[in-house]
Amino acid sequence: MMDIRTGNGFDVHRLVEGRKCIVCGVDIPHSKGLLGHSDADVALHALADAILGALALRDIGYHFPDSDPQWKGADSRRLLRAVVAMAAERGYRVGNADITIMAQEPKMLPHIAAMQANVAADLGVEPDRVSVKATTTERLGFTGRGEGIAALASCLLMK
């Protein structure tokens, strides 16, 4: 019998001047970037939390704390691959992943294909097992005011 687990994750990062705007491993040209201890890739952090949640292994902050200097400026793709390795060590592989990015700006649409390719490579799955979508919040809330970006992710793990 197959063991199937699902998980979801949510993350938010503030947009500030002087930082890069990296989402799903793609450096998106913008006047502001995401603030965080690592590269602050909000979408990959949400996906890592989804995988960790499916495994009942707490969250990304527990495994890669901002109090640990080794993670300062870390590439979130590296963190995601480490989380995928944790799943593999337990006999699980990713069945699919679904990410929704909430941002008024910058526009994500021109970068979706590259985002999907990056995530698929990091998960070790075909691109058709990864969905990356973006939406504005109709200028409502902190994302609508351009103060930050939020991301929601879900995943299915199979053993």
Disulfide bonds with the S-S distance in Angstrom:
none
